[in-house]
Amino acid sequence: MKNEQGRTETLEFIQDVTEKIKNKLKEIDQSLLAGQKDIERMHDYYWENYTEMDQYGYEDYDNQQALLNQTNANQELIRRKWRFQKMLESPFFGRVDFCYKNESSAEQFYIGVGNFAEKTGGTPLIYDWRAPVCELFYDYDSGPASYQAPAGTMEGEILSKWQYKIRRGKLVYAFESDTKIDDEILKQELGSNSDVKLKNIVRTIQKEQNAIIRNTKDKILVIQGAAGSGKTSVALHRIAYLLYHDRGNLKSSDILILSPGSVFADYISHILPELGEETVQEMSFDLFVYRELKDVAPDCEDRYHQLERLMKFPDPEAYERYLNKQSEWMSGQMEGFLATLEDSLMDFRDLTWNGLHKTEQELIHLFYFRFQNVPLLARMNAVMEYVVDEYETLKGRELSEEESEYLRQKFDSMYVTKDIYQIYSRFLESCGWQPLPDIPYERRLVEYEDAAPMLYLKYRLLGKGSHKRIKHLVIDEMQDYSYIQYLILAELFSCSMTILGDKYQTLDEEMRDVTAFLPRIFGSHVKKISMNKSYRNTVEIAAYAAGLLSPGEKEAAEYLERHGKPVDEETFLTIDEMLDTLCGKLRIQGENSFETAALLTMTEAEAYDLYQLLKNKGQPVSYIDRDSSTFHPGLSVTTFYLAKGLEFDQVFMVSEDSSNPFLPRARYISATRALHELYMYKIL
């Protein structure tokens, strides 16, 4: 009876709030039309009167400012219109009936993706999921509860909680629950078919996820999450929460996401707009390094070049060298090298020019004592500025650009070299490694193992101011960053951070737990949180994936009790036989079909060959390589490492070379991509 009454109330509220949203949309359309007419009038006024505007440009400036303000106002109206149109589809997903302490009746709080009030500044009919009162929905069952409001702690009792699903403005279900999400509903929501975009999780945020999303007190939050635990979704929802609660200081343009690549960036790109925020900047760390080293070498390898080489040509010695170059030991070696470089890199001599005279000893004193805290390759510039300042004061005139450039060359000539490439090569020799090829700039290629150490050396020699413009940094796939790379990030960014990943999904042969050394780099600001419950895979797939880990890697994990078909393992004599079997089991078309499927390989060459063979068989298929920028529905062929972070309804993992040292890690990563069906194929 109570559920029937609640359903009736909800239907009436949906009808009421839908009408009010439609009215709000009409108001916005009228405002947009009026705004557009104002813009047209401003343009007409300008072209009719610009020749008569005052000579100082004040009127012109005022007109341009008014035009800019109206354009910005229209843009804001367009954003609001888009949000309200989305709310028409699904105005809310939850409700809390809360009775404040010392009050006799309960208030109803409907919860949705955004706020909605009839009038600006009015009491919301629907509350944004990030509003303080919505903590009641995510953190409490029926009974005593409280939330933190601007006025302080608000205490009371939750009398009931409701969960809804509304699609195209129609109520699909409504139920009252003592817990936030009934397991059957959670299975339905999380066990539905995959999409070509990551799903937002506002309807299904769990208590432990909510604590991470709403965490504002820890400067550096490190999330160690099991595959499928929702860590990327939680990080994106945390960004949306931070933007909502700090509008005065934090904008979307102040946030940077370091992500694995362009396809992953496309996969997550819609989340923030869906949550009412603008998209944020995104780039890969490898692309950043490439840009920063452009003045040293025209090209750099990325992580995938390195991985492909190690898989095709396994070389334990080369792999050990690569690990050493990325390690804490490497940074110590570099500091020792820098301590001796001051002497070996310098060639001081007397300087005489146009009445200016500085002895070798005077220059040495300035270099080693007065400017000792300036980075080594920037120090002679400081010495020159000091000397020129002294000269200009004495002569009572400023040097011309030509004179300054001539002197700069004279001072720079006291370095044996300022070429970072050559200095890094000398450093390698000091460690007992082969130096870099002695070749001109245009023929240089920096291998991946040297890229980050070389950039770190560049910053130590030239200095690098932190990126003050970035106020929050998100680092995804944290296990794939080395000690040296984190040193670079600590040098560049002094802002708050969300760092997330899964130590079992590292792109190295062995597991890497970066949380062991992050406090040594970022200090005591680091707060580590574990997310051990997986929501992505069926129990059968999750258990199979756990079995692929070595005994020393296994940890207690929790799984959502969602069952499916057993994992299918098969061995084939030929590639053709494997592909025929795959096409027979593919469920991309027809009744009860899936949205996405993936054929995952070890190497790029294997992926491309299989893609071509499937195309020749007439199978609709997409190919994802490191240059791809979009994620498509249907069957995709790619490597295991480019599939990280993505999920598919069906996954077919094929391996041809059982001696590949990365095979165990690749099998685990591939298995954890599958939502419903997993096929592990081997070709003899």
Secondary structure by P-SEA (a helix, b strand, c coil): caaaaaaaaaaaaaaaaaaaaaaaaaaaaaaaaaaaaaaaaaaaaaaaccccccccaaaaaaaaaaaaaaaaaaaaaaaaaaaaaaaaacccccccccccccccbbbbbbbccbbbbcccccccccccccccccccccccccccccccccccbbbbbbccccccccccccccbbbbbcccccaaaaaaaaacccccbbbbccccccaaaaaaaacccccbbbbbcccccaaaaaaaaaaaaaaaacccccccccbbbbcccaaaaaaaccccccccccbbbbbbaaaaaaaaacccccccccaaaaaaaaaacccaaaaaaaaaaacaaaaaaaaaaaaacccccbbbbbbbcccccccaaaaaaaaccccccccccaaaaaaaaaaaaaaaaaacccccaaaaaaaaaaaaaccccccaaaaaaaaaaaaccccccccccccccccccaaaaaaaaaaaaccccccccccbbbbcccccccaaaaaaaaaccccbbbbbbbcccccccccccccccccccccccbbbbbbcccccccaaaaaaaaaacccccccbbbbcccccccbbbbbbccaaaaaaaaaaaccccccccccccccccccaaaaaaaaaaaaaacccccccccccccccccbbbbcccccccccccbbbbbbccccccaaaaaaaaaaaacccbbbbbbcc
